[in-house]
Amino acid sequence: MQKTDALSDRLMDNFKSFLNGLSPVSTESWNRFSTLFTPKILKKGDYYIKEGQIANEIGFLQTGVLRTFYRNNEGVEYNKHFFLPYCFIGGYASLISKKSSLINQQALTDCSLLVAKFKDIQDLYHTFPDIERMASVVAEQLFIQKEKREIEIVLLDAEKRYHIFQKDFPLLEQQIPQYHIASYLGISPTQLSRIRRKILSR
């Protein structure tokens, strides 16, 4: 029991450090905010949210890897983003709009999360403005991330996008199948293999 408690304390300390790195929160705010979160485990292949669902909770990824992807009418999947510790996950557009999610978020490895109801977090904003400021920073980062990704897809060739992937997600290539990386880059696995061979031959 003591080992479990120690692990839990360490994970919560990581969570607190992450939040303060975004925007400082007071001890009082942290004590209230942290009570909203409970542990959740996703096994490899489990979904955090599926298209068609209306999101109502937000998660903080402690361990593992998740992907966000779209699926077209023919069943072809397009990876939009990968999530590594430590970060927030969830169907953010669905949380804000209260409409069905257009995305899927799936565990590519076993994952441990802390999850909370999004409305419960919003209810803190009036009493704890530092929590609202922190949430605003998260929203800003999501916007920047989305814009950066869109620019890369439109303006950069596949090899440059691959180099950016390696920089943004170091060591991820050793953890997930090649076809997931190819999908994220907007190319086929065969094209990805060619790019790798070209780089190695230099």
C-alpha positions as CSV (number, residue, x, y, z in Angstrom):
1,M,0.0,0.0,0.0
2,Q,2.8,2.4,0.8
3,K,4.4,1.8,-2.6
4,T,1.1,2.5,-4.3
5,D,0.6,5.7,-2.3
6,A,4.1,6.8,-3.1
7,L,3.5,6.3,-6.8
8,S,0.3,8.1,-6.6
9,D,2.0,11.1,-4.9
10,R,4.7,11.1,-7.5
11,L,2.2,11.2,-10.3
12,M,0.2,14.0,-8.7
13,D,3.5,15.9,-8.2
14,N,4.2,15.5,-12.0
15,F,0.7,16.8,-12.7
16,K,1.2,19.8,-10.4
17,S,4.5,20.6,-12.0
18,F,3.1,20.4,-15.4
19,L,0.3,22.9,-14.5
20,N,2.6,25.3,-13.0
21,G,4.7,25.2,-16.1
22,L,1.7,26.3,-18.1
23,S,0.6,29.1,-15.7
24,P,1.2,29.2,-11.9
25,V,-1.6,28.0,-9.7
26,S,-1.9,28.7,-6.0
27,T,-1.9,26.0,-3.4
28,E,-5.5,26.6,-2.7
29,S,-6.4,26.3,-6.4
30,W,-4.3,23.1,-6.8
31,N,-5.9,21.5,-3.7
32,R,-9.4,22.1,-5.2
33,F,-8.5,21.3,-8.8
34,S,-6.7,18.1,-8.0
35,T,-9.7,16.6,-6.2
36,L,-11.7,16.6,-9.5
37,F,-9.3,14.0,-11.0
38,T,-9.5,10.2,-10.7
39,P,-7.1,7.6,-12.1
40,K,-8.1,5.8,-15.3
41,I,-6.3,3.0,-17.2
42,L,-6.5,2.4,-21.0
43,K,-5.2,-0.9,-22.4
44,K,-3.6,-0.9,-25.8
45,G,-6.3,-0.5,-28.4
46,D,-8.8,1.0,-26.0
47,Y,-10.5,4.3,-27.1
48,Y,-10.5,7.4,-24.9
49,I,-13.2,8.9,-27.2
50,K,-14.8,7.8,-30.4
51,E,-16.3,9.8,-33.3
52,G,-20.0,10.3,-32.6
53,Q,-19.7,10.6,-28.9
54,I,-20.2,13.8,-27.0
55,A,-17.1,14.5,-24.9
56,N,-17.7,15.4,-21.2
57,E,-14.3,14.8,-19.6
58,I,-10.7,15.8,-20.0
59,G,-7.7,13.6,-19.3
60,F,-4.1,14.1,-18.3
61,L,-1.8,11.5,-19.8
62,Q,0.7,10.1,-17.2
63,T,2.2,7.2,-19.1
64,G,1.8,5.6,-22.5
65,V,1.1,6.8,-26.1
66,L,-2.3,7.8,-27.7
67,R,-3.2,8.9,-31.2
68,T,-5.9,11.2,-32.5
69,F,-7.3,10.2,-35.9
70,Y,-10.1,10.6,-38.4
71,R,-11.8,7.9,-40.3
72,N,-13.3,8.6,-43.7
73,N,-16.4,6.9,-45.2
74,E,-14.3,4.2,-46.8
75,G,-12.8,3.3,-43.4
76,V,-9.3,4.8,-44.1
77,E,-7.7,6.3,-41.0
78,Y,-5.7,9.5,-40.9
79,N,-3.6,10.1,-37.9
80,K,-3.7,13.8,-36.8
81,H,-1.6,13.8,-33.6
82,F,0.3,11.6,-31.1
83,F,0.1,12.2,-27.3
84,L,3.0,11.5,-25.0
85,P,3.3,12.2,-21.3
86,Y,2.7,14.7,-19.9
87,C,-0.3,16.4,-21.6
88,F,-4.0,16.9,-21.7
89,I,-6.1,14.8,-24.0
90,G,-9.8,14.9,-24.9
91,G,-12.2,15.8,-27.7
92,Y,-11.7,19.5,-27.1
93,A,-14.0,20.8,-29.9
94,S,-16.7,18.5,-28.7
95,L,-16.2,19.7,-25.1
96,I,-16.6,23.3,-26.1
97,S,-19.4,22.9,-28.7
98,K,-21.3,20.1,-26.9
99,K,-21.6,18.4,-30.3
100,S,-20.6,14.9,-31.3
101,S,-16.8,14.4,-31.7
102,L,-15.4,14.1,-35.2
103,I,-12.2,12.5,-33.9
104,N,-11.1,9.3,-32.3
105,Q,-8.5,9.0,-29.6
106,Q,-7.0,5.5,-29.1
107,A,-4.3,4.1,-26.9
108,L,-1.3,2.7,-28.9
109,T,0.2,1.3,-25.7
110,D,-1.1,0.7,-22.2
111,C,-1.8,4.2,-20.7
112,S,-2.5,5.7,-17.3
113,L,-4.5,8.9,-17.0
114,L,-6.1,11.2,-14.6
115,V,-9.6,12.3,-15.7
116,A,-12.1,14.9,-14.6
117,K,-15.5,16.2,-15.8
118,F,-14.9,19.2,-17.9
119,K,-17.9,21.0,-16.5
120,D,-16.5,20.5,-13.0
121,I,-13.4,22.3,-14.1
122,Q,-15.3,25.1,-15.7
123,D,-17.3,25.6,-12.5
124,L,-14.0,26.6,-10.7
125,Y,-13.2,29.5,-13.0
126,H,-15.1,32.1,-11.1
127,T,-13.7,31.2,-7.7
128,F,-10.2,30.3,-8.9
129,P,-9.2,32.7,-11.8
130,D,-5.7,31.1,-12.0
131,I,-7.4,27.8,-13.0
132,E,-9.2,29.7,-15.8
133,R,-5.9,31.3,-16.9
134,M,-4.2,27.9,-17.0
135,A,-7.1,26.5,-19.1
136,S,-6.7,29.5,-21.5
137,V,-3.1,28.7,-22.0
138,V,-4.0,25.1,-22.8
139,A,-6.5,26.3,-25.4
140,E,-3.9,28.7,-26.9
141,Q,-1.3,25.8,-27.2
142,L,-3.9,23.7,-28.9
143,F,-4.5,26.4,-31.5
144,I,-0.8,26.9,-32.1
145,Q,-0.3,23.2,-32.5
146,K,-3.2,22.9,-34.9
147,E,-1.9,25.8,-37.1
148,K,1.7,24.5,-37.1
149,R,0.4,21.1,-38.2
150,E,-1.7,22.5,-41.0
151,I,1.3,24.6,-42.3
152,E,3.5,21.6,-42.3
153,I,1.1,19.5,-44.3
154,V,0.6,22.2,-46.9
155,L,4.0,23.7,-47.3
156,L,6.6,21.1,-46.5
157,D,7.6,18.0,-48.4
158,A,7.4,14.5,-46.8
159,E,11.0,14.3,-45.8
160,K,10.9,17.6,-44.0
161,R,7.7,16.5,-42.2
162,Y,9.5,13.3,-41.2
163,H,12.4,15.3,-39.7
164,I,9.9,17.4,-37.7
165,F,8.2,14.3,-36.5
166,Q,11.5,12.9,-35.2
167,K,12.1,16.2,-33.4
168,D,8.6,16.5,-31.9
169,F,8.3,12.8,-31.0
170,P,11.8,11.5,-30.1
171,L,11.9,7.7,-29.6
172,L,8.3,7.2,-30.7
173,E,9.4,5.3,-33.8
174,Q,10.5,2.5,-31.5
175,Q,7.1,2.3,-29.8
176,I,4.5,2.3,-32.6
177,P,4.1,0.6,-36.0
178,Q,5.5,2.3,-39.1
179,Y,2.1,2.6,-40.8
180,H,0.9,4.9,-38.0
181,I,3.8,7.3,-38.6
182,A,3.2,7.2,-42.4
183,S,-0.4,8.1,-41.8
184,Y,0.6,11.0,-39.6
185,L,2.9,12.2,-42.4
186,G,0.3,11.9,-45.0
187,I,2.3,9.3,-47.0
188,S,2.2,5.5,-47.5
189,P,4.4,3.1,-45.5
190,T,6.4,2.4,-48.7
191,Q,7.1,6.1,-49.1
192,L,8.3,6.3,-45.5
193,S,10.6,3.4,-46.0
194,R,12.1,5.2,-49.1
195,I,12.7,8.4,-47.1
196,R,14.4,6.4,-44.3
197,R,16.7,4.6,-46.8
198,K,17.5,7.9,-48.4
199,I,18.5,9.5,-45.1
200,L,20.6,6.5,-44.0
201,S,22.4,6.4,-47.4
202,R,23.7,10.0,-47.0
